[in-house]
Amino acid sequence: MILRHPILAAAAALALAAAPCVHAADLHGYTEPLPPLNYAENGDARGFSTELLRAMAARAALSVDIQVLPWPRAVLMAQDDTRSVLYTLTRTAAREGQYRWVGPIARRRILLFRLADRKDVQMQGLQDLKRIRTAVARESATAKLLEEQGFGPHLEPALNDESSMRMLIAGRVDAVAMLDFAAAWHSARQGPGFQALQPLVALDERHEYYFGLNKDAPDELVNKLQKALDSLRRDGQLEQLTRRYLP
């Protein structure tokens, strides 16, 4: 249809220019700031899972666009988009029917770390958390896990994982509780490196990380991405990427 009225034509042109191109790509990634798994730097989506998703898309001959958003908004956007992939997701029984799963891409390991030279910090069991000053990012999955186990009053809340690691390096706490990926990332960025940390105990190793596609995603899309991931695993590229982010 040709819009002959100049005002209507101008309005249509403005609407087209303003409309977001959310459907231009074959695949639309939605994620949150959670380095080093996913984060934004200079306006670009980066991180372990982001690099892996792009590699999978390339191998599957799919185009992909990615937005790094606050988690509640990322979840909401993915729900209304049948070609969406939400990441990085821990696959749990509660989430099982909410997504179509592609993975696993990595183990999800929450550990308690001390500085390797702090030989005085020892643990015989989880109950020792009541006497060890442990930093944990408030409102994080790690904090919630420990609070559910009754250790909340004995924790040193920090603003985020970066702050927790800073507290450990400065000697303000005896240990930090966080994901192994996060510990490697923040220890490297703050100086000592991952080799300066010593894991004391595993707090949670029950789950793995996945990409979560919309529950109405086409079978072809799900199958292409899973085959691409399997291929990257077979030829060693997944392991190489993992070692870059988790030495």
ROBA-460524 format. One line per field, with one value per residue (C-alpha): residue number from 1; x, y, z; chain; residue in three letters. Coordinates in Angstrom, 3 decimals, padded with zeros to 6 digits. Layout:
BEGIN
k = (NUM:...)
xx = (X:...)
yy = (Y:...)
zz = (Z:...)
c = (A:...)
r = (Ala:...)
//
This chain:
BEGIN
k = (1:2:3:4:5:6:7:8:9:10:11:12:13:14:15:16:17:18:19:20:21:22:23:24:25:26:27:28:29:30:31:32:33:34:35:36:37:38:39:40:41:42:43:44:45:46:47:48:49:50:51:52:53:54:55:56:57:58:59:60:61:62:63:64:65:66:67:68:69:70:71:72:73:74:75:76:77:78:79:80:81:82:83:84:85:86:87:88:89:90:91:92:93:94:95:96:97:98:99:100:101:102:103:104:105:106:107:108:109:110:111:112:113:114:115:116:117:118:119:120:121:122:123:124:125:126:127:128:129:130:131:132:133:134:135:136:137:138:139:140:141:142:143:144:145:146:147:148:149:150:151:152:153:154:155:156:157:158:159:160:161:162:163:164:165:166:167:168:169:170:171:172:173:174:175:176:177:178:179:180:181:182:183:184:185:186:187:188:189:190:191:192:193:194:195:196:197:198:199:200:201:202:203:204:205:206:207:208:209:210:211:212:213:214:215:216:217:218:219:220:221:222:223:224:225:226:227:228:229:230:231:232:233:234:235:236:237:238:239:240:241:242:243:244:245:246:247)
xx = (000.000:001.339:000.766:000.057:-000.685:002.643:001.867:000.913:003.969:006.258:004.673:005.131:008.772:009.398:007.707:009.863:013.017:012.119:011.071:013.716:015.195:014.707:013.721:016.563:018.717:018.017:018.664:018.199:020.345:019.325:021.661:022.706:025.930:027.575:031.283:033.028:030.121:028.348:028.801:028.988:032.162:032.146:028.626:029.554:028.346:031.270:032.171:032.532:028.914:028.639:031.690:030.383:026.943:028.503:030.730:027.710:025.698:028.560:028.938:025.185:025.161:022.832:022.977:022.692:022.181:022.741:021.485:022.937:020.106:019.070:018.059:014.293:014.092:016.168:013.779:010.739:012.144:013.009:009.501:007.906:010.430:010.220:013.736:015.273:018.050:018.405:021.735:023.625:021.011:021.405:019.246:017.052:013.910:011.896:012.952:012.792:009.519:010.101:012.756:014.149:017.654:020.887:023.951:025.477:028.123:029.919:029.678:028.224:030.533:030.145:033.269:034.741:038.166:040.950:044.259:046.728:049.169:046.553:047.419:045.675:042.271:041.179:037.856:036.760:033.161:030.501:029.827:033.209:031.587:030.270:033.789:035.384:034.798:033.345:032.513:029.658:027.865:024.525:021.420:023.549:022.686:025.616:024.324:020.848:022.292:024.181:021.271:019.004:021.490:021.396:024.726:023.302:024.178:027.805:028.456:030.125:027.848:029.560:028.178:029.210:031.846:034.425:033.998:034.162:037.479:038.847:037.955:039.779:042.936:042.987:042.711:039.354:037.845:039.221:037.421:035.067:032.169:031.550:031.442:034.776:034.475:033.919:036.804:039.177:037.976:038.096:041.357:043.055:041.683:042.711:046.274:047.122:045.484:043.606:046.749:046.805:043.487:042.955:039.526:038.508:035.237:032.625:029.363:027.296:028.213:024.796:023.985:025.309:025.006:022.863:021.403:017.628:015.626:012.043:009.696:008.050:011.344:011.331:012.791:015.149:016.673:017.158:018.688:021.062:022.409:022.825:024.665:026.909:027.731:028.448:030.768:032.659:033.025:034.379:037.023:038.270:037.171:034.829:037.649:039.977:037.380:036.757:040.476:040.689:038.103:038.800:042.588)
yy = (000.000:003.438:006.237:009.286:011.693:013.361:013.403:009.710:008.837:010.742:009.083:005.629:006.351:007.505:004.408:002.115:003.957:003.801:000.144:-002.109:-004.719:-007.523:-010.004:-009.248:-012.119:-015.848:-015.996:-013.397:-013.749:-012.217:-012.230:-010.362:-008.848:-011.842:-011.823:-013.752:-015.825:-012.848:-009.099:-005.918:-003.993:-000.803:-001.630:-005.097:-008.399:-010.521:-013.433:-017.200:-018.009:-015.137:-016.284:-019.834:-018.799:-016.843:-019.806:-022.120:-019.735:-019.420:-023.184:-023.573:-020.799:-018.674:-014.941:-013.808:-010.549:-010.275:-007.866:-007.568:-006.498:-006.599:-010.211:-009.635:-007.768:-010.397:-013.115:-011.076:-010.351:-014.012:-015.134:-013.188:-014.222:-017.705:-017.382:-016.323:-017.895:-016.921:-017.469:-018.430:-020.718:-023.260:-026.228:-027.089:-029.151:-025.971:-024.563:-027.797:-027.141:-023.435:-023.737:-025.951:-026.774:-026.707:-027.891:-028.561:-025.904:-025.997:-027.262:-024.876:-025.033:-022.823:-023.122:-021.643:-020.131:-018.872:-017.310:-020.149:-018.682:-018.503:-021.896:-020.869:-021.025:-024.660:-026.478:-029.869:-029.472:-026.944:-026.099:-024.361:-021.586:-020.319:-019.410:-018.394:-014.846:-015.470:-012.786:-013.368:-011.107:-010.172:-011.384:-013.748:-017.400:-018.275:-016.100:-017.600:-021.111:-020.462:-018.611:-021.588:-023.761:-021.463:-019.685:-016.244:-014.618:-015.739:-014.242:-010.954:-009.426:-007.646:-005.493:-008.007:-010.646:-007.983:-006.506:-009.964:-010.691:-007.310:-008.073:-011.408:-009.950:-007.152:-009.663:-008.344:-011.845:-015.373:-016.777:-016.002:-018.073:-017.753:-019.492:-020.857:-018.839:-015.647:-016.395:-016.877:-013.677:-011.355:-012.696:-012.125:-008.606:-007.649:-008.900:-012.232:-014.514:-017.777:-019.648:-017.553:-019.080:-022.396:-024.083:-025.212:-026.996:-027.364:-025.748:-026.819:-028.933:-030.392:-028.507:-027.544:-024.476:-024.454:-022.141:-021.871:-021.479:-020.328:-023.237:-022.604:-022.479:-024.404:-027.912:-027.059:-024.193:-026.249:-029.141:-026.910:-025.282:-028.582:-030.120:-027.054:-027.299:-031.024:-030.305:-027.623:-030.082:-032.844:-030.708:-029.236:-025.626:-025.727:-026.931:-024.222:-021.548:-022.925:-022.814:-019.183:-018.206:-020.864:-021.563)
zz = (000.000:-000.956:001.567:-000.578:002.257:003.228:006.971:007.011:004.955:007.331:010.376:008.857:008.088:011.649:013.069:010.965:011.969:015.658:015.688:017.303:014.977:017.466:014.748:012.328:013.623:013.625:017.371:020.103:023.215:026.543:029.506:032.653:034.028:035.742:034.889:033.601:032.286:030.732:030.965:028.890:028.125:026.091:024.988:023.714:025.190:026.372:028.611:028.511:027.703:025.235:023.289:023.318:022.062:019.192:018.294:018.317:016.157:013.675:013.417:012.931:010.281:012.404:013.000:016.618:018.485:022.235:024.875:028.394:030.683:034.342:034.969:035.498:032.191:030.379:031.589:030.522:027.056:026.496:027.479:024.623:021.943:020.422:018.996:022.307:024.323:027.981:029.692:031.732:033.315:036.081:035.124:038.097:038.608:039.183:035.804:033.817:032.007:031.466:028.747:026.033:027.123:025.142:027.006:029.365:028.848:032.228:035.766:038.310:041.312:044.381:046.512:049.658:048.980:051.206:050.223:049.679:052.201:054.969:056.461:059.673:057.949:058.127:057.855:059.106:057.954:057.001:060.645:060.686:058.657:061.988:063.104:059.789:058.579:055.129:052.577:050.147:047.681:049.195:047.358:045.266:044.668:046.931:049.762:049.453:049.517:052.755:054.337:053.633:055.505:058.537:058.073:057.298:060.663:060.318:056.876:055.945:053.287:050.394:047.605:044.928:044.084:043.279:046.744:048.354:046.675:047.695:051.322:051.133:049.597:052.177:055.039:056.238:055.953:056.130:053.093:050.234:048.931:045.198:041.850:040.655:037.414:039.414:041.771:038.841:037.174:040.180:041.626:038.259:037.914:041.445:041.313:042.902:040.322:040.674:041.727:044.913:046.024:047.764:047.745:051.211:050.540:047.799:048.866:045.856:042.818:042.055:038.870:035.453:033.262:030.128:027.529:027.934:024.731:024.699:025.396:022.008:020.102:016.794:016.960:014.116:016.072:019.232:017.303:015.349:018.509:020.361:017.402:017.187:020.889:020.608:017.693:019.650:022.513:020.259:018.576:021.863:021.368:024.358:026.602:025.281:025.974:029.481:030.301:029.206:031.801:034.443:034.544)
c = (A:A:A:A:A:A:A:A:A:A:A:A:A:A:A:A:A:A:A:A:A:A:A:A:A:A:A:A:A:A:A:A:A:A:A:A:A:A:A:A:A:A:A:A:A:A:A:A:A:A:A:A:A:A:A:A:A:A:A:A:A:A:A:A:A:A:A:A:A:A:A:A:A:A:A:A:A:A:A:A:A:A:A:A:A:A:A:A:A:A:A:A:A:A:A:A:A:A:A:A:A:A:A:A:A:A:A:A:A:A:A:A:A:A:A:A:A:A:A:A:A:A:A:A:A:A:A:A:A:A:A:A:A:A:A:A:A:A:A:A:A:A:A:A:A:A:A:A:A:A:A:A:A:A:A:A:A:A:A:A:A:A:A:A:A:A:A:A:A:A:A:A:A:A:A:A:A:A:A:A:A:A:A:A:A:A:A:A:A:A:A:A:A:A:A:A:A:A:A:A:A:A:A:A:A:A:A:A:A:A:A:A:A:A:A:A:A:A:A:A:A:A:A:A:A:A:A:A:A:A:A:A:A:A:A:A:A:A:A:A:A:A:A:A:A:A:A)
r = (Met:Ile:Leu:Arg:His:Pro:Ile:Leu:Ala:Ala:Ala:Ala:Ala:Leu:Ala:Leu:Ala:Ala:Ala:Pro:Cys:Val:His:Ala:Ala:Asp:Leu:His:Gly:Tyr:Thr:Glu:Pro:Leu:Pro:Pro:Leu:Asn:Tyr:Ala:Glu:Asn:Gly:Asp:Ala:Arg:Gly:Phe:Ser:Thr:Glu:Leu:Leu:Arg:Ala:Met:Ala:Ala:Arg:Ala:Ala:Leu:Ser:Val:Asp:Ile:Gln:Val:Leu:Pro:Trp:Pro:Arg:Ala:Val:Leu:Met:Ala:Gln:Asp:Asp:Thr:Arg:Ser:Val:Leu:Tyr:Thr:Leu:Thr:Arg:Thr:Ala:Ala:Arg:Glu:Gly:Gln:Tyr:Arg:Trp:Val:Gly:Pro:Ile:Ala:Arg:Arg:Arg:Ile:Leu:Leu:Phe:Arg:Leu:Ala:Asp:Arg:Lys:Asp:Val:Gln:Met:Gln:Gly:Leu:Gln:Asp:Leu:Lys:Arg:Ile:Arg:Thr:Ala:Val:Ala:Arg:Glu:Ser:Ala:Thr:Ala:Lys:Leu:Leu:Glu:Glu:Gln:Gly:Phe:Gly:Pro:His:Leu:Glu:Pro:Ala:Leu:Asn:Asp:Glu:Ser:Ser:Met:Arg:Met:Leu:Ile:Ala:Gly:Arg:Val:Asp:Ala:Val:Ala:Met:Leu:Asp:Phe:Ala:Ala:Ala:Trp:His:Ser:Ala:Arg:Gln:Gly:Pro:Gly:Phe:Gln:Ala:Leu:Gln:Pro:Leu:Val:Ala:Leu:Asp:Glu:Arg:His:Glu:Tyr:Tyr:Phe:Gly:Leu:Asn:Lys:Asp:Ala:Pro:Asp:Glu:Leu:Val:Asn:Lys:Leu:Gln:Lys:Ala:Leu:Asp:Ser:Leu:Arg:Arg:Asp:Gly:Gln:Leu:Glu:Gln:Leu:Thr:Arg:Arg:Tyr:Leu:Pro)
//
